[in-house]
């Protein structure tokens, strides 16, 4: 009998006559094994009728075992469950083909392929995770990782979308063109390959740029004895220094004047505002890359008025329009502008021209081609005057304030008469206090009804509208317009009306 060792098996079997029916056969077929790094793998090799033949495990040219003898010095390798090969704590170097061989005259073998799955590891990011670039430049953010299978690189952004608008992008290199401060922030590189946990590394992108300023309110309304806050929002990298100026004089902190900074928000707080405090203020921001300034106007004038009447009136030929305005000083008078909206406005924007201090406008009754007319009304304790601007089809009513509110929201209403049933109109309003006129309000659209509705009381012609005979009694000369835009209840006049004090 021959002692069969793998190296001499072939020569030994040459002198033995073997019955093919007695040769061993494999009960295990070749397989593919995918094993995660540091796990254990068992490669089966089950044989029927092994007889005197030696089984051996090989990897490449290296013999791992022969019979029951482990040849490999690697302590992680052992034979288990008969002749299965166990490998513990596998590493990437353990991947490859493993052959289980029977030492017959013509060797029989099966081959197991082992693939080691390696979780992703990021081995490179741009500039070690901190990238600085000037505004307007382009920048490449690169992220590389290894693992098996090769990892996929996905980009995202902390608390924001990517500059492209996408939530994520799959690419090893993220390119950003013409960056500004809005592209600055934390970018996340995530490597994933389905093995183990995904890994992420941050890249902080810093965009260096001169200061950029926006003002919270370019026009700040306040009043004497009130408090005013002027706010500039300042961004810059590196962090800018912010100073406040009144005209050309740099301001310092005083008992009434306080300067605060919270993040990008810089506030000039003025307590107990004096009349002399009204005017122009400037915040100036400066860093190594440049200097920027923005102005804020502190005014005692009223805020723009806001209309609060219904958009559709209750009557066919009149409409009760109302509004409210916030002012820290009493309102002295209002200027109401309204016009009929044409079906096709055309290319003319039709905006009324600001008629500041309209009540002081002089009219020449001797001119033939007149463009204005006026009607006087007694409104409350004072008088109102309606002016028709035929150039833009706007009607302007000057109304004295009827309330004596010292500050806060002040309200006013006015009944417009002589309107067309079912017609749309546009209105704007200005308010004046002792500091001047407010900005013109936003346009308000209203419509008269085309069917008379039944209400307990319909507005009547007010007693304070003067008829022609009343005016003649005062010795007033009347000039009629050939194309009157007012109702027959109103009389169009251009006079020097000293009795009511509207003209000098």
C-alpha positions in Angstrom: 0.0 0.0 0.0 1.2 3.4 -0.9 1.3 6.3 1.5 -0.3 8.9 -0.7 1.0 12.4 -0.2 -0.2 15.1 -2.6 3.1 15.7 -4.1 3.7 12.0 -4.9 0.1 11.0 -5.6 0.3 10.9 -9.3 3.4 8.6 -9.4 2.0 6.4 -6.7 -1.3 5.9 -8.5 0.6 5.0 -11.7 1.4 1.6 -10.2 -2.1 1.0 -9.0 -4.9 -0.3 -11.1 -8.1 1.7 -10.1 -11.7 0.7 -10.7 -13.4 3.9 -11.9 -16.5 3.0 -9.9 -14.5 3.2 -6.7 -13.2 6.7 -7.4 -14.4 9.5 -5.0 -16.8 12.2 -6.3 -17.7 15.7 -5.0 -21.1 16.2 -3.4 -20.4 20.0 -3.4 -20.4 22.2 -6.5 -18.3 25.3 -7.1 -19.8 28.4 -5.6 -19.3 32.2 -5.3 -19.1 33.6 -1.8 -19.4 37.3 -1.0 -18.2 38.0 2.5 -18.0 41.3 4.4 -14.6 42.3 5.7 -13.9 40.9 9.2 -16.6 38.2 8.9 -16.0 34.4 8.8 -16.5 32.3 5.7 -16.7 28.5 5.5 -15.9 26.9 2.1 -17.5 23.4 1.8 -15.8 20.4 0.3 -17.9 17.3 0.8 -16.7 14.0 -1.0 -18.4 10.6 -1.3 -16.2 7.5 -1.2 -12.9 9.3 -0.4 -11.1 6.0 0.1 -7.4 6.3 0.4 -7.2 9.5 -1.6 -5.9 12.7 -0.1 -7.9 16.0 -0.2 -6.1 19.2 -0.4 -7.0 22.9 -0.3 -5.0 25.3 -2.5 -5.1 29.0 -3.3 -3.1 29.8 -6.4 0.2 27.9 -5.9 -0.1 27.9 -2.1 -1.2 24.7 -0.4 -3.4 25.4 2.6 -4.0 21.8 3.7 -3.3 18.2 2.8 -5.5 15.5 4.2 -6.1 16.4 7.8 -2.9 18.4 8.0 -3.1 22.2 7.9 -0.2 23.4 5.9 -0.8 27.2 6.0 0.7 29.0 9.0 -2.2 31.5 9.1 -4.0 31.0 12.4 -7.3 32.2 10.9 -7.5 29.2 8.7 -8.8 25.8 9.9 -10.6 22.6 8.7 -14.1 22.1 10.1 -17.0 19.7 9.5 -15.0 17.2 7.8 -13.0 18.9 5.1 -14.6 22.4 4.9 -12.2 25.3 5.0 -12.9 28.0 7.5 -11.3 31.5 7.3 -12.0 33.9 10.1 -11.8 37.7 10.1 -11.4 37.9 6.4 -9.5 40.8 4.8 -9.4 42.1 1.3 -6.3 39.9 0.7 -8.4 36.8 1.3 -10.4 37.3 -1.9 -9.7 35.0 -4.8 -10.2 31.4 -6.0 -10.0 28.4 -3.5 -9.5 24.9 -4.9 -10.5 21.7 -3.2 -8.7 18.9 -4.9 -8.8 15.1 -4.8 -5.5 13.5 -5.4 -6.6 10.9 -8.0 -4.5 9.9 -11.1 -6.3 12.7 -12.9 -7.0 15.2 -10.1 -10.6 16.1 -9.5 -11.4 19.6 -8.1 -14.0 22.2 -7.3 -13.3 26.0 -7.2 -14.9 28.4 -4.7 -14.6 32.1 -5.5 -14.5 34.5 -2.5 -15.2 38.2 -2.9 -14.5 40.4 0.1 -17.0 43.2 0.5 -15.4 46.2 2.1 -17.4 49.1 3.5 -16.7 52.6 2.0 -13.9 54.7 3.4 -13.3 58.3 2.3 -9.6 58.8 1.8 -9.5 62.3 0.3 -11.5 65.6 0.3 -10.5 69.0 -1.1 -8.2 71.1 1.2 -8.8 68.8 4.1 -12.4 70.0 4.4 -11.9 73.8 4.4 -12.0 75.6 1.0 -11.7 79.4 0.7 -12.4 81.2 -2.6 -13.1 84.8 -3.6 -16.5 85.9 -4.9 -16.9 85.4 -8.6 -14.4 82.5 -8.8 -15.0 78.9 -9.7 -14.3 76.1 -7.3 -14.0 72.3 -7.5 -15.0 70.2 -4.5 -13.5 66.7 -4.8 -14.2 63.6 -2.7 -12.6 60.2 -3.2 -13.3 56.9 -1.4 -12.3 53.2 -1.6 -14.2 50.0 -0.8 -15.6 47.0 -2.5 -17.8 47.4 -4.6 -16.3 50.8 -5.5 -18.3 53.4 -3.6 -20.7 55.9 -5.1 -20.1 59.6 -4.2 -23.2 61.7 -3.4 -23.1 65.4 -2.7 -25.6 67.3 -0.5 -25.7 70.5 1.4 -26.3 71.1 5.1 -29.7 72.8 5.7 -30.0 73.9 2.1 -30.2 72.6 -1.5 -27.3 72.5 -3.8 -26.6 75.6 -6.0 -28.1 73.7 -9.0 -31.4 73.4 -7.0 -31.0 69.6 -6.5 -31.1 68.0 -3.1 -28.3 65.6 -4.1 -25.9 65.0 -7.0 -23.9 61.8 -7.7 -20.4 62.8 -8.9 -16.9 62.5 -7.5 -16.3 66.2 -8.3 -18.7 69.1 -7.6 -18.0 72.2 -9.7 -19.4 75.6 -8.7 -19.1 78.5 -11.0 -19.1 82.2 -10.1 -19.7 81.7 -6.5 -21.1 84.3 -4.1 -22.1 84.3 -0.5 -25.2 82.3 -1.2 -23.1 79.3 -2.2 -21.0 79.4 1.0 -21.8 76.7 3.6 -21.2 73.1 4.5 -21.2 70.6 1.7 -21.5 66.9 2.5 -19.7 64.1 0.6 -21.3 60.7 1.2 -19.7 57.4 0.1 -21.9 54.3 -0.2 -21.6 50.9 -1.7 -24.3 48.9 0.1 -21.8 47.3 2.5 -22.0 48.4 6.1 -22.8 52.0 6.9 -22.4 55.0 4.6 -19.7 57.4 5.5 -19.9 61.2 5.2 -17.4 64.0 5.4 -18.0 67.7 5.5 -16.3 70.4 3.3 -16.7 74.0 4.6 -16.8 76.4 1.7 -15.9 80.0 2.6 -16.6 82.7 0.0 -14.6 85.8 0.6 -16.4 89.0 -0.5 -16.8 92.7 0.3 -19.7 93.7 2.6 -23.2 93.5 1.2 -25.9 95.6 2.9 -29.7 95.5 2.8 -31.9 97.7 4.9 -34.9 96.4 6.8 -36.9 99.6 6.0 -35.5 102.3 3.8 -38.1 104.7 5.2 -38.7 104.5 9.0 -41.8 106.4 10.3 -41.7 107.7 13.9 -42.8 110.7 16.0 -41.6 113.0 18.6 -41.2 111.2 21.9 -41.4 107.8 20.2 -38.7 105.2 19.7 -37.2 104.5 16.3 -35.2 101.5 15.1 -33.0 101.7 12.0 -31.8 98.3 10.9 -29.1 97.3 8.4 -28.6 93.6 7.5 -24.8 93.2 6.8 -23.1 90.2 5.3 -19.4 89.9 4.5 -16.5 87.5 4.8 -14.4 88.3 6.6 -16.7 89.9 9.2 -17.2 93.6 8.4 -17.0 96.5 10.9 -20.2 98.5 10.9 -20.4 102.2 11.7 -23.5 104.6 11.7 -23.5 108.1 10.3 -25.9 111.0 10.4 -25.3 112.8 7.1 -21.5 112.9 7.2 -21.0 112.8 11.0 -20.1 109.4 12.6 -22.4 108.6 15.5 -21.4 107.4 18.9 -23.5 105.7 21.5 -25.3 108.1 23.9 -28.1 107.8 26.4 -30.7 108.2 23.7 -28.8 106.6 20.8 -27.8 103.0 21.1 -26.0 100.8 18.5 -26.6 97.0 18.7 -25.2 94.1 16.6 -26.7 90.6 16.6 -25.2 88.4 13.9 -25.8 90.1 10.6 -28.4 92.5 12.1 -27.1 95.9 13.0 -29.5 98.3 14.7 -29.4 102.0 15.5 -32.0 102.6 18.3 -33.1 106.2 19.0 -35.1 106.7 22.1 -37.5 109.6 22.7 -37.1 111.0 19.2 -36.6 114.7 18.8 -37.7 116.8 15.8 -34.0 117.3 15.1 -33.5 113.5 14.8 -35.4 113.3 11.6 -33.2 113.0 8.5 -30.9 110.7 6.6 -28.8 108.0 8.3 -26.2 105.7 6.8 -24.7 102.4 7.8 -21.2 101.8 6.5 -19.7 98.3 6.5 -15.9 97.7 5.9 -13.7 94.7 5.6 -10.4 93.8 3.8 -12.2 93.4 0.5 -14.1 96.6 0.3 -16.5 99.2 1.8 -20.3 99.4 1.3 -22.9 101.9 2.5 -26.7 102.1 2.6 -29.0 104.9 3.7 -32.1 104.9 5.9 -34.5 107.9 6.2 -36.1 108.6 9.6 -39.2 110.7 9.0 -42.2 112.0 11.0 -44.4 111.9 8.0 -47.4 109.5 7.9 -47.2 105.9 6.7 -48.9 105.2 3.4 -52.6 104.9 3.9 -54.5 101.6 3.6 -58.0 101.4 2.2 -60.5 99.3 4.3 -63.8 99.8 2.4 -65.6 97.0 0.5 -64.5 96.7 -3.2 -68.1 96.7 -4.3 -70.4 99.6 -3.3 -74.1 99.6 -2.3 -75.3 102.3 -4.6 -75.4 103.0 -8.3 -74.0 106.6 -8.5 -72.1 107.0 -5.2 -69.5 105.1 -3.2 -68.4 105.5 0.5 -64.6 105.1 0.4 -62.7 104.7 3.7 -59.1 104.3 4.7 -56.8 104.3 7.7 -53.3 105.7 8.1 -50.7 105.3 10.8 -49.2 108.5 11.9 -47.3 109.5 15.1 -48.6 113.1 14.7 -52.2 114.3 14.1 -53.3 114.1 10.4 -54.2 117.6 9.2 -55.6 116.8 5.7 -56.0 114.1 3.1 -55.7 114.1 -0.6 -58.0 111.6 -2.3 -57.3 110.8 -6.0 -59.8 108.7 -8.0 -60.6 108.0 -11.6 -62.8 105.9 -13.8 -61.0 102.8 -15.1 -61.2 102.5 -18.9 -62.1 99.2 -20.5 -58.7 99.3 -22.4 -56.1 101.3 -20.4 -53.7 101.3 -23.4 -50.0 102.0 -23.0 -50.4 105.0 -20.7 -49.9 103.9 -17.1 -52.2 106.7 -15.9 -50.5 107.2 -12.6 -51.4 110.5 -10.9 -48.6 112.9 -10.5 -47.9 113.8 -6.8 -49.8 117.0 -6.1 -48.0 118.0 -2.9 -49.6 121.0 -1.3 -52.3 121.0 -4.0 -54.4 123.4 -1.9 -51.9 126.2 -2.7 -52.1 125.7 -6.5 -53.1 129.0 -8.3 -55.6 128.9 -11.2 -56.1 131.4 -13.9 -59.8 131.7 -14.7 -59.1 133.7 -17.8 -57.4 130.9 -19.7 -59.6 129.2 -22.3 -57.8 125.9 -22.3 -58.2 125.1 -18.6 -57.1 121.7 -17.4 -58.3 122.0 -13.8 -61.6 122.7 -12.1 -62.4 122.9 -8.4 -65.5 122.4 -6.2 -65.5 123.4 -2.5 -67.2 121.3 0.2 -67.8 121.9 3.9 -66.6 118.6 5.5 -67.0 118.4 9.2 -65.6 121.6 10.7 -63.6 122.5 7.6 -63.8 122.4 3.8 -62.9 120.0 1.0 -61.9 120.9 -2.5 -62.2 118.6 -5.5 -59.8 119.2 -8.4 -60.1 117.6 -11.8 -56.9 116.9 -13.6 -58.2 116.5 -17.2 -54.8 115.6 -18.5 -54.9 112.2 -16.7 -58.6 112.0 -15.9 -57.9 111.9 -12.2 -60.1 113.7 -9.7 -58.4 115.0 -6.5 -60.3 115.8 -3.3 -58.5 117.7 -0.6 -60.2 116.8 2.8 -59.4 118.2 6.2 -59.0 115.6 8.9 -62.1 115.1 11.0 -60.5 113.4 14.0 -58.2 114.8 16.6 -56.2 111.6 17.3 -52.7 112.5 18.4 -51.0 109.3 17.1 -51.6 105.8 16.0 -54.1 104.7 13.3 -56.4 107.5 12.1 -59.4 106.9 9.9 -61.3 108.8 7.3 -64.2 108.2 4.9 -65.7 110.1 2.1 -68.8 109.7 -0.2 -67.9 110.0 -3.8 -71.0 111.1 -5.9 -71.9 111.4 -9.5 -70.4 108.0 -10.4 -71.5 105.7 -13.3 -73.5 102.6 -12.3 -71.7 99.3 -12.6 -68.4 101.1 -13.3 -64.9 100.3 -11.9 -62.8 103.0 -10.4 -59.3 103.3 -9.1 -58.3 105.4 -6.0 -55.2 106.4 -4.2 -54.8 108.6 -1.1 -52.1 110.7 0.7 -52.1 112.0 4.2 -50.4 115.1 5.6 -49.3 115.9 9.2 -47.1 118.7 10.4 -44.0 117.0 8.9 -45.4 116.7 5.4 -47.2 114.4 3.0 -47.1 110.6 3.2 -46.2 108.5 0.1 -49.1 107.8 -2.2 -50.9 104.7 -1.2 -51.2 101.6 -3.3 -54.0 101.7 -5.8 -57.4 100.5 -4.6 -60.1 99.4 -7.1 -63.8 99.6 -6.3 -67.0 99.3 -8.3 -70.5 100.8 -8.1 -73.5 98.5 -8.3 -75.6 98.3 -11.5 -78.7 97.5 -9.5 -80.0 99.6 -6.7 -80.1 97.7 -3.4 -82.6 98.4 -0.6 -81.0 99.8 2.5 -82.5 101.6 5.5 -80.8 104.8 4.5 -79.2 105.9 1.2 -76.7 108.8 1.3 -78.3 112.0 0.4 -76.8 115.1 -1.2 -75.0 116.7 1.8 -76.0 120.1 2.9 -72.4 121.2 2.7 -72.3 121.0 -1.1 -72.8 124.6 -2.3 -75.3 125.2 -5.1 -74.8 127.9 -7.7 -77.2 130.4 -6.1 -75.4 130.1 -2.8 -72.1 130.9 -4.4 -73.6 133.9 -6.3 -74.7 135.2 -2.9 -71.1 135.4 -1.9 -70.3 137.4 -5.1 -68.2 134.6 -6.6 -67.6 134.5 -10.3 -68.4 131.1 -11.8 -66.5 129.5 -14.7 -68.1 126.4 -16.3 -66.2 123.7 -18.1 -67.5 122.5 -21.4 -66.6 118.9 -20.6 -67.5 118.6 -16.9 -66.6 115.3 -15.3 -68.6 115.9 -12.1 -72.3 115.3 -11.3 -74.9 118.1 -11.7 -74.9 118.4 -8.0 -71.4 119.8 -8.0 -70.5 123.2 -9.4 -67.1 123.6 -11.1 -65.4 126.9 -10.2 -62.0 128.5 -10.5 -62.0 131.4 -8.0 -59.9 133.3 -5.6 -62.0 132.1 -2.6 -60.8 134.2 0.2 -63.9 133.6 2.3 -62.8 130.0 3.0 -59.1 130.7 2.9 -58.1 128.2 0.1 -56.2 130.7 -2.0 -53.9 133.6 -1.1 
